[in-house]
Amino acid sequence: MARQEKKNLDWFMLNCQLDDKFELIESEFGITGFAVIVKLFMKIYGG
């Protein structure tokens, strides 16, 4: 039996050195802004 086709990712890579856009958001909104970005990635790539 064939494996079912995946529609989302089990995980996504998050680099240790983020670009300036992340730093700008974190400086503006603090750790909450960073958490929102990670949650958005989870929704976008996780399904």
PDB file of N, CA, C, O and CB in Angstrom:
ATOM      1  N   MET A   1       0.851  -1.170   0.000  1.00  0.00           N
ATOM      2  CA  MET A   1       0.000   0.000   0.000  1.00  0.00           C
ATOM      3  C   MET A   1       0.900   1.238   0.000  1.00  0.00           C
ATOM      4  O   MET A   1       1.893   1.293   0.725  1.00  0.00           O
ATOM      5  CB  MET A   1      -0.970  -0.005   1.228  1.00  0.00           C
ATOM      6  N   ALA A   2       0.545   2.222  -0.814  1.00  0.00           N
ATOM      7  CA  ALA A   2       1.326   3.457  -0.911  1.00  0.00           C
ATOM      8  C   ALA A   2       1.022   4.378   0.265  1.00  0.00           C
ATOM      9  O   ALA A   2      -0.063   4.358   0.846  1.00  0.00           O
ATOM     10  CB  ALA A   2       1.034   4.179  -2.240  1.00  0.00           C
ATOM     11  N   ARG A   3       2.016   5.174   0.583  1.00  0.00           N
ATOM     12  CA  ARG A   3       1.860   6.158   1.654  1.00  0.00           C
ATOM     13  C   ARG A   3       0.959   7.301   1.178  1.00  0.00           C
ATOM     14  O   ARG A   3       0.984   7.659   0.001  1.00  0.00           O
ATOM     15  CB  ARG A   3       3.243   6.704   2.107  1.00  0.00           C
ATOM     16  N   GLN A   4       0.177   7.865   2.073  1.00  0.00           N
ATOM     17  CA  GLN A   4      -0.681   8.995   1.712  1.00  0.00           C
ATOM     18  C   GLN A   4       0.164  10.224   1.449  1.00  0.00           C
ATOM     19  O   GLN A   4       1.199  10.429   2.082  1.00  0.00           O
ATOM     20  CB  GLN A   4      -1.709   9.281   2.820  1.00  0.00           C
ATOM     21  N   GLU A   5      -0.287  11.044   0.505  1.00  0.00           N
ATOM     22  CA  GLU A   5       0.436  12.266   0.162  1.00  0.00           C
ATOM     23  C   GLU A   5       0.323  13.279   1.297  1.00  0.00           C
ATOM     24  O   GLU A   5      -0.761  13.502   1.836  1.00  0.00           O
ATOM     25  CB  GLU A   5      -0.102  12.869  -1.154  1.00  0.00           C
ATOM     26  N   LYS A   6       1.465  13.895   1.658  1.00  0.00           N
ATOM     27  CA  LYS A   6       1.469  14.904   2.724  1.00  0.00           C
ATOM     28  C   LYS A   6       0.998  16.246   2.179  1.00  0.00           C
ATOM     29  O   LYS A   6       1.270  16.592   1.029  1.00  0.00           O
ATOM     30  CB  LYS A   6       2.880  15.042   3.345  1.00  0.00           C
ATOM     31  N   LYS A   7       0.297  16.988   3.011  1.00  0.00           N
ATOM     32  CA  LYS A   7      -0.169  18.318   2.637  1.00  0.00           C
ATOM     33  C   LYS A   7       0.469  19.407   3.480  1.00  0.00           C
ATOM     34  O   LYS A   7       0.219  20.591   3.256  1.00  0.00           O
ATOM     35  CB  LYS A   7      -1.669  18.394   2.761  1.00  0.00           C
ATOM     36  N   ASN A   8       1.295  19.019   4.449  1.00  0.00           N
ATOM     37  CA  ASN A   8       1.954  19.999   5.308  1.00  0.00           C
ATOM     38  C   ASN A   8       3.305  19.448   5.752  1.00  0.00           C
ATOM     39  O   ASN A   8       3.660  18.315   5.426  1.00  0.00           O
ATOM     40  CB  ASN A   8       1.068  20.349   6.539  1.00  0.00           C
ATOM     41  N   LEU A   9       4.039  20.241   6.484  1.00  0.00           N
ATOM     42  CA  LEU A   9       5.355  19.848   6.972  1.00  0.00           C
ATOM     43  C   LEU A   9       5.267  19.352   8.407  1.00  0.00           C
ATOM     44  O   LEU A   9       4.436  19.822   9.183  1.00  0.00           O
ATOM     45  CB  LEU A   9       6.339  21.018   6.875  1.00  0.00           C
ATOM     46  N   ASP A  10       6.126  18.400   8.756  1.00  0.00           N
ATOM     47  CA  ASP A  10       6.216  17.961  10.145  1.00  0.00           C
ATOM     48  C   ASP A  10       7.014  18.957  10.974  1.00  0.00           C
ATOM     49  O   ASP A  10       6.800  19.077  12.180  1.00  0.00           O
ATOM     50  CB  ASP A  10       6.853  16.571  10.228  1.00  0.00           C
ATOM     51  N   TRP A  11       7.937  19.674  10.328  1.00  0.00           N
ATOM     52  CA  TRP A  11       8.773  20.658  11.008  1.00  0.00           C
ATOM     53  C   TRP A  11       9.240  21.684   9.984  1.00  0.00           C
ATOM     54  O   TRP A  11       9.177  21.427   8.781  1.00  0.00           O
ATOM     55  CB  TRP A  11       9.989  19.978  11.716  1.00  0.00           C
ATOM     56  N   PHE A  12       9.704  22.837  10.439  1.00  0.00           N
ATOM     57  CA  PHE A  12      10.325  23.821   9.563  1.00  0.00           C
ATOM     58  C   PHE A  12      11.591  24.319  10.232  1.00  0.00           C
ATOM     59  O   PHE A  12      11.696  24.364  11.457  1.00  0.00           O
ATOM     60  CB  PHE A  12       9.355  25.000   9.251  1.00  0.00           C
ATOM     61  N   MET A  13      12.557  24.694   9.392  1.00  0.00           N
ATOM     62  CA  MET A  13      13.845  25.129   9.909  1.00  0.00           C
ATOM     63  C   MET A  13      13.763  26.602  10.325  1.00  0.00           C
ATOM     64  O   MET A  13      13.176  27.421   9.619  1.00  0.00           O
ATOM     65  CB  MET A  13      14.959  24.916   8.852  1.00  0.00           C
ATOM     66  N   LEU A  14      14.340  26.918  11.443  1.00  0.00           N
ATOM     67  CA  LEU A  14      14.425  28.294  11.917  1.00  0.00           C
ATOM     68  C   LEU A  14      15.894  28.578  12.191  1.00  0.00           C
ATOM     69  O   LEU A  14      16.470  28.037  13.134  1.00  0.00           O
ATOM     70  CB  LEU A  14      13.538  28.530  13.202  1.00  0.00           C
ATOM     71  N   ASN A  15      16.493  29.419  11.375  1.00  0.00           N
ATOM     72  CA  ASN A  15      17.918  29.719  11.510  1.00  0.00           C
ATOM     73  C   ASN A  15      18.221  30.412  12.831  1.00  0.00           C
ATOM     74  O   ASN A  15      17.376  31.111  13.392  1.00  0.00           O
ATOM     75  CB  ASN A  15      18.387  30.588  10.349  1.00  0.00           C
ATOM     76  N   CYS A  16      19.429  30.209  13.313  1.00  0.00           N
ATOM     77  CA  CYS A  16      19.860  30.871  14.547  1.00  0.00           C
ATOM     78  C   CYS A  16      20.155  32.345  14.307  1.00  0.00           C
ATOM     79  O   CYS A  16      19.997  33.166  15.211  1.00  0.00           O
ATOM     80  CB  CYS A  16      21.098  30.179  15.121  1.00  0.00           C
ATOM     81  N   GLN A  17      20.583  32.684  13.095  1.00  0.00           N
ATOM     82  CA  GLN A  17      20.858  34.076  12.741  1.00  0.00           C
ATOM     83  C   GLN A  17      19.767  34.546  11.787  1.00  0.00           C
ATOM     84  O   GLN A  17      19.789  34.231  10.597  1.00  0.00           O
ATOM     85  CB  GLN A  17      22.280  34.233  12.096  1.00  0.00           C
ATOM     86  N   LEU A  18      18.824  35.295  12.315  1.00  0.00           N
ATOM     87  CA  LEU A  18      17.697  35.764  11.522  1.00  0.00           C
ATOM     88  C   LEU A  18      18.044  37.077  10.833  1.00  0.00           C
ATOM     89  O   LEU A  18      18.950  37.793  11.258  1.00  0.00           O
ATOM     90  CB  LEU A  18      16.451  35.933  12.400  1.00  0.00           C
ATOM     91  N   ASP A  19      17.316  37.383   9.769  1.00  0.00           N
ATOM     92  CA  ASP A  19      17.627  38.611   9.044  1.00  0.00           C
ATOM     93  C   ASP A  19      17.050  39.843   9.738  1.00  0.00           C
ATOM     94  O   ASP A  19      16.403  39.737  10.780  1.00  0.00           O
ATOM     95  CB  ASP A  19      17.099  38.525   7.621  1.00  0.00           C
ATOM     96  N   ASP A  20      17.290  40.999   9.154  1.00  0.00           N
ATOM     97  CA  ASP A  20      16.934  42.279   9.780  1.00  0.00           C
ATOM     98  C   ASP A  20      15.435  42.446  10.001  1.00  0.00           C
ATOM     99  O   ASP A  20      15.030  43.146  10.929  1.00  0.00           O
ATOM    100  CB  ASP A  20      17.437  43.418   8.931  1.00  0.00           C
ATOM    101  N   LYS A  21      14.602  41.818   9.173  1.00  0.00           N
ATOM    102  CA  LYS A  21      13.155  41.954   9.332  1.00  0.00           C
ATOM    103  C   LYS A  21      12.692  41.395  10.679  1.00  0.00           C
ATOM    104  O   LYS A  21      11.820  41.966  11.334  1.00  0.00           O
ATOM    105  CB  LYS A  21      12.424  41.240   8.186  1.00  0.00           C
ATOM    106  N   PHE A  22      13.283  40.283  11.077  1.00  0.00           N
ATOM    107  CA  PHE A  22      12.933  39.696  12.369  1.00  0.00           C
ATOM    108  C   PHE A  22      13.380  40.603  13.508  1.00  0.00           C
ATOM    109  O   PHE A  22      12.647  40.799  14.478  1.00  0.00           O
ATOM    110  CB  PHE A  22      13.566  38.303  12.520  1.00  0.00           C
ATOM    111  N   GLU A  23      14.575  41.152  13.390  1.00  0.00           N
ATOM    112  CA  GLU A  23      15.079  42.052  14.429  1.00  0.00           C
ATOM    113  C   GLU A  23      14.207  43.296  14.541  1.00  0.00           C
ATOM    114  O   GLU A  23      13.957  43.783  15.643  1.00  0.00           O
ATOM    115  CB  GLU A  23      16.533  42.452  14.136  1.00  0.00           C
ATOM    116  N   LEU A  24      13.743  43.812  13.404  1.00  0.00           N
ATOM    117  CA  LEU A  24      12.878  44.991  13.406  1.00  0.00           C
ATOM    118  C   LEU A  24      11.559  44.688  14.117  1.00  0.00           C
ATOM    119  O   LEU A  24      11.099  45.477  14.943  1.00  0.00           O
ATOM    120  CB  LEU A  24      12.610  45.466  11.963  1.00  0.00           C
ATOM    121  N   ILE A  25      10.965  43.564  13.799  1.00  0.00           N
ATOM    122  CA  ILE A  25       9.696  43.184  14.436  1.00  0.00           C
ATOM    123  C   ILE A  25       9.888  42.955  15.932  1.00  0.00           C
ATOM    124  O   ILE A  25       9.061  43.373  16.743  1.00  0.00           O
ATOM    125  CB  ILE A  25       9.118  41.916  13.778  1.00  0.00           C
ATOM    126  N   GLU A  26      10.993  42.285  16.294  1.00  0.00           N
ATOM    127  CA  GLU A  26      11.236  42.025  17.716  1.00  0.00           C
ATOM    128  C   GLU A  26      11.535  43.311  18.476  1.00  0.00           C
ATOM    129  O   GLU A  26      11.137  43.443  19.634  1.00  0.00           O
ATOM    130  CB  GLU A  26      12.393  41.041  17.886  1.00  0.00           C
ATOM    131  N   SER A  27      12.227  44.261  17.852  1.00  0.00           N
ATOM    132  CA  SER A  27      12.504  45.523  18.546  1.00  0.00           C
ATOM    133  C   SER A  27      11.233  46.353  18.713  1.00  0.00           C
ATOM    134  O   SER A  27      11.095  47.104  19.678  1.00  0.00           O
ATOM    135  CB  SER A  27      13.562  46.332  17.782  1.00  0.00           C
ATOM    136  N   GLU A  28      10.311  46.212  17.770  1.00  0.00           N
ATOM    137  CA  GLU A  28       9.054  46.967  17.831  1.00  0.00           C
ATOM    138  C   GLU A  28       8.053  46.332  18.802  1.00  0.00           C
ATOM    139  O   GLU A  28       7.410  47.036  19.580  1.00  0.00           O
ATOM    140  CB  GLU A  28       8.432  47.063  16.436  1.00  0.00           C
ATOM    141  N   PHE A  29       7.923  44.995  18.754  1.00  0.00           N
ATOM    142  CA  PHE A  29       6.868  44.312  19.501  1.00  0.00           C
ATOM    143  C   PHE A  29       7.381  43.372  20.587  1.00  0.00           C
ATOM    144  O   PHE A  29       6.583  42.757  21.294  1.00  0.00           O
ATOM    145  CB  PHE A  29       6.016  43.541  18.556  1.00  0.00           C
ATOM    146  N   GLY A  30       8.695  43.253  20.728  1.00  0.00           N
ATOM    147  CA  GLY A  30       9.265  42.384  21.756  1.00  0.00           C
ATOM    148  C   GLY A  30       9.139  40.913  21.401  1.00  0.00           C
ATOM    149  O   GLY A  30       8.934  40.548  20.243  1.00  0.00           O
ATOM    150  N   ILE A  31       9.265  40.086  22.413  1.00  0.00           N
ATOM    151  CA  ILE A  31       9.225  38.640  22.203  1.00  0.00           C
ATOM    152  C   ILE A  31       7.867  38.189  21.684  1.00  0.00           C
ATOM    153  O   ILE A  31       7.768  37.152  21.027  1.00  0.00           O
ATOM    154  CB  ILE A  31       9.555  37.909  23.499  1.00  0.00           C
ATOM    155  N   THR A  32       6.826  38.951  21.969  1.00  0.00           N
ATOM    156  CA  THR A  32       5.493  38.621  21.463  1.00  0.00           C
ATOM    157  C   THR A  32       5.463  38.689  19.942  1.00  0.00           C
ATOM    158  O   THR A  32       4.846  37.843  19.294  1.00  0.00           O
ATOM    159  CB  THR A  32       4.440  39.570  22.055  1.00  0.00           C
ATOM    160  N   GLY A  33       6.125  39.690  19.371  1.00  0.00           N
ATOM    161  CA  GLY A  33       6.201  39.794  17.914  1.00  0.00           C
ATOM    162  C   GLY A  33       6.900  38.601  17.298  1.00  0.00           C
ATOM    163  O   GLY A  33       6.466  38.076  16.273  1.00  0.00           O
ATOM    164  N   PHE A  34       7.984  38.173  17.927  1.00  0.00           N
ATOM    165  CA  PHE A  34       8.710  37.000  17.441  1.00  0.00           C
ATOM    166  C   PHE A  34       7.835  35.751  17.540  1.00  0.00           C
ATOM    167  O   PHE A  34       7.817  34.925  16.627  1.00  0.00           O
ATOM    168  CB  PHE A  34      10.017  36.803  18.237  1.00  0.00           C
ATOM    169  N   ALA A  35       7.121  35.621  18.639  1.00  0.00           N
ATOM    170  CA  ALA A  35       6.241  34.463  18.827  1.00  0.00           C
ATOM    171  C   ALA A  35       5.138  34.437  17.778  1.00  0.00           C
ATOM    172  O   ALA A  35       4.764  33.367  17.297  1.00  0.00           O
ATOM    173  CB  ALA A  35       5.626  34.477  20.232  1.00  0.00           C
ATOM    174  N   VAL A  36       4.616  35.601  17.421  1.00  0.00           N
ATOM    175  CA  VAL A  36       3.577  35.673  16.391  1.00  0.00           C
ATOM    176  C   VAL A  36       4.127  35.184  15.055  1.00  0.00           C
ATOM    177  O   VAL A  36       3.433  34.475  14.326  1.00  0.00           O
ATOM    178  CB  VAL A  36       3.038  37.116  16.255  1.00  0.00           C
ATOM    179  N   ILE A  37       5.356  35.552  14.726  1.00  0.00           N
ATOM    180  CA  ILE A  37       5.973  35.094  13.481  1.00  0.00           C
ATOM    181  C   ILE A  37       6.095  33.573  13.472  1.00  0.00           C
ATOM    182  O   ILE A  37       5.763  32.926  12.480  1.00  0.00           O
ATOM    183  CB  ILE A  37       7.359  35.742  13.291  1.00  0.00           C
ATOM    184  N   VAL A  38       6.568  33.010  14.572  1.00  0.00           N
ATOM    185  CA  VAL A  38       6.724  31.555  14.645  1.00  0.00           C
ATOM    186  C   VAL A  38       5.362  30.876  14.531  1.00  0.00           C
ATOM    187  O   VAL A  38       5.238  29.866  13.839  1.00  0.00           O
ATOM    188  CB  VAL A  38       7.422  31.144  15.964  1.00  0.00           C
ATOM    189  N   LYS A  39       4.345  31.410  15.194  1.00  0.00           N
ATOM    190  CA  LYS A  39       3.004  30.839  15.097  1.00  0.00           C
ATOM    191  C   LYS A  39       2.463  30.938  13.673  1.00  0.00           C
ATOM    192  O   LYS A  39       1.793  30.019  13.201  1.00  0.00           O
ATOM    193  CB  LYS A  39       2.055  31.542  16.069  1.00  0.00           C
ATOM    194  N   LEU A  40       2.748  32.045  12.986  1.00  0.00           N
ATOM    195  CA  LEU A  40       2.334  32.168  11.587  1.00  0.00           C
ATOM    196  C   LEU A  40       3.009  31.119  10.719  1.00  0.00           C
ATOM    197  O   LEU A  40       2.362  30.506   9.870  1.00  0.00           O
ATOM    198  CB  LEU A  40       2.652  33.564  11.056  1.00  0.00           C
ATOM    199  N   PHE A  41       4.308  30.906  10.924  1.00  0.00           N
ATOM    200  CA  PHE A  41       5.015  29.857  10.185  1.00  0.00           C
ATOM    201  C   PHE A  41       4.367  28.500  10.438  1.00  0.00           C
ATOM    202  O   PHE A  41       4.219  27.696   9.519  1.00  0.00           O
ATOM    203  CB  PHE A  41       6.507  29.821  10.583  1.00  0.00           C
ATOM    204  N   MET A  42       3.983  28.250  11.688  1.00  0.00           N
ATOM    205  CA  MET A  42       3.354  26.978  12.018  1.00  0.00           C
ATOM    206  C   MET A  42       2.027  26.818  11.274  1.00  0.00           C
ATOM    207  O   MET A  42       1.719  25.734  10.780  1.00  0.00           O
ATOM    208  CB  MET A  42       3.132  26.871  13.533  1.00  0.00           C
ATOM    209  N   LYS A  43       1.248  27.890  11.194  1.00  0.00           N
ATOM    210  CA  LYS A  43      -0.031  27.837  10.483  1.00  0.00           C
ATOM    211  C   LYS A  43       0.171  27.693   8.980  1.00  0.00           C
ATOM    212  O   LYS A  43      -0.527  26.916   8.329  1.00  0.00           O
ATOM    213  CB  LYS A  43      -0.855  29.088  10.778  1.00  0.00           C
ATOM    214  N   ILE A  44       1.126  28.441   8.427  1.00  0.00           N
ATOM    215  CA  ILE A  44       1.355  28.420   6.981  1.00  0.00           C
ATOM    216  C   ILE A  44       1.903  27.076   6.531  1.00  0.00           C
ATOM    217  O   ILE A  44       1.382  26.469   5.596  1.00  0.00           O
ATOM    218  CB  ILE A  44       2.314  29.536   6.575  1.00  0.00           C
ATOM    219  N   TYR A  45       2.950  26.612   7.193  1.00  0.00           N
ATOM    220  CA  TYR A  45       3.641  25.412   6.738  1.00  0.00           C
ATOM    221  C   TYR A  45       3.127  24.136   7.381  1.00  0.00           C
ATOM    222  O   TYR A  45       3.380  23.043   6.875  1.00  0.00           O
ATOM    223  CB  TYR A  45       5.099  25.543   7.005  1.00  0.00           C
ATOM    224  N   GLY A  46       2.414  24.259   8.482  1.00  0.00           N
ATOM    225  CA  GLY A  46       1.930  23.074   9.174  1.00  0.00           C
ATOM    226  C   GLY A  46       0.533  22.651   8.785  1.00  0.00           C
ATOM    227  O   GLY A  46       0.110  21.533   9.078  1.00  0.00           O
ATOM    228  N   GLY A  47      -0.168  23.525   8.136  1.00  0.00           N
ATOM    229  CA  GLY A  47      -1.498  23.168   7.657  1.00  0.00           C
ATOM    230  C   GLY A  47      -2.611  23.525   8.571  1.00  0.00           C
ATOM    231  O   GLY A  47      -3.773  23.265   8.258  1.00  0.00           O
TER     232      GLY A  47
END
